[in-house]
Amino acid sequence: VRSKYENAIFVHCYAHKLNLVLKQSVEYIKDCKIFFSTLSGLSSFFSKSTKRVHALDNVVKKRFPSVAPTRWNYNSRLIEMMVEHKLDVINLMESIIENAQNWDSETLSSAKGYVEILQSFDFNFFLKLFSIILPQAT
């Protein structure tokens, strides 16, 4: 732009500034980093097994976005999906645990851990917080 218009001034939009602040802050706040790692882990949990993807499709009728943890639009879509389908995902995880004979040990242990995390105060606090903030930064 400057090559064409020498008096042009570059101005960041507020969303870009907020995006940069969030990205840098989250890396240094342990609980936030755990929250986003959990979201990425959930996405990976389902994408690494066709059986899990099929189970998710049957319950939620929607897939988690592909993992791209450095992209805020990815995080925003993940949060949006969790706000909308958190109870469905918890019910699916509980169904996996109840039908243990149909699942491998890695799936079972992960499902048990995710049920506890998805019901925790910290996870739900950050889910609510970032569901409000991230749409402003993307």
C-alpha positions in Angstrom: 0.0 0.0 0.0 2.8 2.4 0.9 4.5 1.9 -2.4 1.4 3.2 -4.1 0.3 5.8 -1.4 3.3 7.2 0.4 1.2 8.9 3.1 -0.7 5.8 4.0 -0.6 4.9 7.6 -0.9 1.3 8.8 -3.4 0.9 11.6 -4.1 -2.5 13.3 -7.7 -3.2 13.8 -8.7 -3.8 17.4 -9.5 -7.5 16.7 -5.9 -8.0 15.6 -4.5 -6.3 18.7 -6.8 -8.3 20.9 -5.8 -11.5 19.0 -2.1 -10.8 19.7 -2.7 -10.1 23.4 -4.7 -13.2 23.8 -2.3 -15.4 22.0 0.7 -14.2 24.0 -1.2 -14.2 27.3 -2.6 -17.7 27.1 0.9 -19.1 26.6 1.9 -17.8 30.0 -1.2 -18.5 32.1 -1.1 -22.1 33.1 -4.8 -22.7 33.5 -5.6 -21.2 30.1 -2.9 -23.3 28.5 -4.4 -26.4 30.1 -7.9 -25.4 28.9 -6.8 -25.0 25.3 -4.7 -28.2 25.5 -7.8 -30.0 26.6 -9.8 -28.7 23.6 -7.1 -29.7 21.2 -6.8 -33.1 23.0 -10.6 -33.6 22.5 -10.2 -32.9 18.8 -7.3 -35.3 18.5 -9.1 -38.0 20.6 -11.9 -38.2 18.1 -9.8 -37.7 14.9 -7.4 -40.5 15.7 -10.0 -43.3 15.6 -12.6 -44.0 12.9 -14.7 -45.8 15.6 -14.6 -42.6 17.8 -15.5 -40.4 14.8 -18.4 -42.6 14.0 -19.6 -42.5 17.6 -19.3 -38.7 17.6 -21.2 -38.4 14.3 -24.0 -40.5 15.8 -24.4 -38.3 18.9 -23.4 -34.8 17.9 -23.8 -35.0 14.1 -20.8 -32.7 13.8 -17.1 -33.1 13.9 -14.5 -31.2 15.9 -12.4 -28.8 13.7 -9.1 -30.2 12.6 -6.3 -29.4 15.0 -4.5 -26.1 14.4 -3.7 -24.9 17.9 -1.9 -21.7 16.9 -5.0 -20.4 15.0 -7.6 -18.4 17.0 -10.3 -19.1 14.5 -9.7 -22.8 15.1 -10.0 -22.2 18.9 -13.1 -20.1 18.4 -14.8 -22.9 16.4 -13.8 -25.5 19.0 -15.2 -23.4 21.8 -18.4 -22.7 19.8 -18.8 -26.5 19.3 -18.2 -27.3 22.9 -20.7 -24.6 24.1 -23.3 -26.1 21.8 -22.5 -29.8 22.4 -20.7 -30.2 25.7 -23.5 -32.3 27.3 -23.6 -34.5 24.2 -19.9 -35.0 24.4 -20.1 -35.8 28.1 -22.9 -38.3 27.4 -20.9 -39.9 24.7 -17.9 -40.3 27.0 -20.1 -41.8 29.7 -21.5 -44.2 27.1 -18.0 -45.3 26.2 -17.2 -45.9 29.9 -20.5 -47.8 30.4 -19.9 -50.0 27.4 -16.2 -50.7 28.2 -16.2 -54.1 26.5 -16.6 -52.4 23.2 -13.6 -50.0 23.5 -9.9 -50.2 23.9 -8.1 -49.2 27.1 -6.7 -45.9 25.7 -10.2 -44.8 24.7 -11.7 -45.8 28.1 -9.0 -44.0 30.2 -9.2 -40.9 28.0 -13.1 -40.9 28.2 -12.9 -41.1 32.0 -10.5 -38.2 32.2 -12.5 -36.1 29.8 -15.7 -36.6 31.7 -14.0 -35.2 34.9 -12.4 -32.3 33.0 -15.6 -31.3 31.1 -17.5 -31.2 34.4 -14.9 -29.2 36.3 -15.4 -25.6 37.4 -12.1 -24.4 35.7 -13.0 -25.9 32.3 -16.5 -24.5 32.4 -15.3 -21.1 33.6 -12.8 -20.8 30.7 -15.3 -22.2 28.2 -17.8 -19.4 29.2 -15.0 -16.7 29.3 -13.5 -17.5 25.9 -16.9 -18.0 24.3 -17.4 -14.3 25.0 -13.9 -13.0 24.3 -12.8 -15.0 21.2 -15.5 -13.9 18.8 -14.2 -10.3 19.4 -10.7 -11.4 18.4 -11.3 -13.3 15.2 
